């Protein structure tokens, strides 16, 4: 227990130092980037000199660099991200797009992990067989195809030709008209009103997100299959697997309870990185399907040199990666008791 407590304290201190390092690097990068977005904004909007001066004051560009750095650190630590050059308050933009990204990217990660790990275990069990060769070939094929190409093919077949799924947006376009949005369920819980989405809204959103999730799953599951297969092939030759089979345990129990558990450390690391980068969204896929997630917003911010927006989202992404790696390190000891913290 003392070893685990000491390890957690060390990791927390290291993570705090890493957060300050990320904030500093994030500040320096955008300070050294060429071009001045304020000049671009002023030229596009034909602003007067007094209006440009007000913008410089609003974003703190009238202060010395060390003052800007101190203010930047304080704002990042307190989640005061300020204003985008083109979209208004950054927190509002994140809150609008975050649910879309969680559904799209988070859903595709979970589905591709489940499919890839299960197929990887079966492929390792049937090494050298038809299923093993076919699954490896299929996973390598889908993993190497460009995601934007798969997205366009999916739109052509399932949206335009068969018309099974809509082609763009997170929900039906007619919902944007006055009075057309599905009425939510209203629950009174201990005097507080709780609004839940209706079945119509859930169904409409699922129809619009089905194609992009399918494309991302098809693109990502191959990596999980190949990684699981490689780790399982090493584990299946261990003595304790032979012993488990000699005891008469079911093959499914041997594969998933014994072999997969001991082969899961690389999978935990890969899962941590996947969920750590979840908020990056799927930039290319969101562009193809006109899906308004964080990835789509990052792309717009890059094209328009929206430095405050990029600084905020890059900081949040780095923070998620740090937390995900911290949690994965703790999970190592839970999954594999042989790992000792000290």
N, C-alpha and C positions, 0 to 999 in steps of 0.2 A: 504493500500500500504506500509506504514511504517512497519507494522508487517511482511509482506511478505519479504520486503527488509532485515529487521533485521534477519529473519529466514534464508534467503539464505546466508547472511554473516556468521552466526554462523555455518551453515552446511558446507560452503566452508572451514572455519578454521578447523572444526572438521575433514573434509576429508583430508586436508593437513597433519594434525597431524597423522591421520590413515595411510596415505601413508608412512610417515617416520617410523612409527611403523612396518608396513609390510616389508619395506626394511630391517630394523634392524633384525627382526625375520628371514627373509629369509637368511640373511648373517650368523646369528648365527647357524641356523639349519645345513647348509652345512659345516660350520667350525667344528661342533661337530660330524658330521657323521663319522662312522668308515670306515677304508679303505682309501687308497690313490690311486686315479685314475691315477695319474702320474706314479706310480710304475707299475700299470697294463698296461698302454700304453707302457711304456719303455720295459717291459718284452715281450709283444706281438710283438713289432716292433724290439726288440733286439737293442735298442739304446745305444750309447756310453755315457760315463759320460758327455762329453762336450755337446752332443746333449740334454741330460736331463737338464743340466744347462741352455741351451738356452730356453727350454720349460718353466722352472720355471720362468725365467725372462719375457718371453712373457706373461704369465698369472699372473705375479706379486707376485708369491709365495716366492720370495726372499726378500720381504719387511716385516717390522713388521706388526702385525695384525691391529693396529690402522690406519696405512697408507693404508692398504688394504681396511679397512672399509670406509675411507674417499673417496678413489678412487671408491669404489663400489657404494656409494651413488651418487656421481657425474655422474658415468656412467649410472646408472639406471634412474636418472632424465633427462639425455640428450639422452636416448635411444641408448647408445653405449654399446651393449651387448657383444662385443668381439667375440671370436672364440670358436666354439665347439671343443671338443677334437677329433672328428671324421668326422665332416661334413663341416668344414670351417666356414666362417662368419655366425653368428647366424641370422642376419638380412636377409641375402639372403635366408636362409632356411625357415624363417617365411614367407617371401614374396612369395615363391614358393608354400607353403602348405596352406597359409591363404585362398586363393580363394576356394580351395577344401572344407575346413572346413566350410566356410560361406555358401556355396551351400548346403552341406550335413546337417550340424547341424542346421543352420538357417532355411533352408527349412522345415526340419522335425518339428522344434519347431512351426513355423507358421501354418503348415498344421494340426498338432495335436491340437494346441490351437483352431483353427477354428472348427474342427470336434468335439472336446471334449466339448467346450462351447455350441455349438448349440445342441448337443445331451443331454447335462446336463440340459439345459433349458427345452427341451421337456420332459425329464424324470421327472423333478420336477413338470411340469404341469400335467403330467399323473401319478402322484404318486399312487403306488399300483397297477397299471395296468400291462398288459403284456409287453408293451414297456419298462416301468420302470424296471421291474424285469429282462427282457432279456438284456437290455443295461448295467445294473449294473453287472449282471453275466458275460457278455462278457468282460467288462472293467476290472473286477477283474481277469479274466482268463489271458488276454493278458498282464496285468500289472505284474502278478506274474511269467509269463514264462521267463526263461533266454533269454536275447537278442541274445546271441551267438547261442543258440539252434534254435531260430526262423530264424536267419540268415542262418544257415546251411540247415534248411528245405526249405527256400526260394531258396537257390542255387540249392538244389537237384531237386525241382519241376520246377522252372521257368527257370533255366539256363541249367541244365544238361538234364532233361527229356523233357521238352517242347521246350527248346532252344529259349525262347522268349527274354531273356535278357542276356548280357554278364556276366561273373562271377567275374571279377577282374579288377582293375585299374580304373583310372578316364577317360580314353579315349581309343579308339581302339589301339591295340598293333602296327599295321602296320603304324600308324602315326609317330612312333618313328624312322622310316627309313628315310634316306635322301630324300628330295623332296616329301614326302608323306603327310606332314601336310597341311590341307585345307587352301587355300589362303584367307586371311581376306579381308573385304571390306575396302577400303581406301577412306576417305572423306577429302576434302580440305575445312576447315572452317577458313576463314579469314587468309589464307596463312599458316595455321598450318595443318599438316597431322594427321588425327585421324584414328586409326586402330580399326575396329569393327570385332568381330568374324563372320564368315560366318554361314549360316543356317546349312551347313553340320557339322561344328564344334559344334554348339549348340545342334543339334540332337544327335550327337555321345556322347557328354558329358551327356545329359539327359538320354540316354539309359543306360549308365554305372552307373549313380547315382540313377536310379529309384528304384532298389531293396533295397539298404541300406536305402534310405529315407523311403520306404514303411515299412521296418522292424522297424526303429526308431519311425515312426508315430504310428504303431500298438502297440508298447511298451509304448509310452508316452501318447496317447490320453486318456487312462483310468483315469489317475490321474486328468486331466483337467475335465473330465466328472463327476467324483465323487466330486471334489471340487466345481464345479459349481452347481451340484445338491444340495449339503449340504447348500451352501449359499442361493440358491434360495428358498429352503424349508422354511427358516426362514423369508425371505422377503415377500413371497406370503401370509403370514398371517397378514401383517401389514394393518392398517386402510386405508392408501392412495391407496393401491391396490384395496380394496373393493370400494373406492370412484371412482377410475378410471374406474372400470367395471360398476359402477352404472351410470356413464356419457355416457355409450354406446360406449366406445372406443373399437376398434378391439382387440381381444385377443393377436394377434401378437404385437401390439403396447404396450399393458400392460406388456407383458412378456419381450420384448427386450428394450423398451425405458424407462420404469419405474422400473420394478423389477430388471432387470439385471444391470442397471446403479447403483442402490443403493446396489447391492450385489457384486459389482466388486472390492472392495478394497482388499479382499484376492487374487483375480485373478491378480490384478496389482502387488502385492508383489511376487506372484509365477512367473509371467511373467518376472519381473525384475531379479529374481534369475536365471531363465532359460537363459535369454540373457546374464546375467553377467558371467555365466559359459559356454557360447557358445564356447569360444576359447579352452576349454578343449577337444573339439571334442567328438567323440564317440569312445573311446579307443577300446572297445571290438568289436564293429561293424566294425570299420576300419581295425582291424586285420583280421576278418573273410572274408571281401571282398577285402583285400589287397588294401585298399584305402589310398593314401598318403596324409592324412590330418595331422593336428597338434596332434590329439590323437595318431595316429600311431607313430609320432615323439617322443611324450612324453614317450610312451612305450619303444621305442628303447633307449632313453636317460636313462631311469631307469635301463634297463638291462645292459647298458654299463657304468654306473656310470658317465655319461656325466654331471658333475656338472654345468658348465657354461650354458648349454642349459636348464637344469631344473631350474636354478635360474632365467633366463630370462623369460621363459614361465610362471612360478609360479607368478612372479611379474606382468606380463601383465594380467594374470587371476584375481589376487587380485585387480588390478587397474580397470578392467572392472566391477567387483562386486561392488566396491565402487561407481563408476559412476552410475551404474544401480540403486543402492539403493537411491542415491541422486535424480535421476530423478523420481523414484517411489514416493518419499516423496512429490515432487512438484506436481505430478499428482493427489495425494490424494485430494488436495484442488480444483483442476479443476473438478474432477468427483463429489465430495461431497462438496457443498458450506457450509455445516455445520461445516467443519473443519476450524478452525481459526489458523493462524500462529501468534505466539507471542513470 
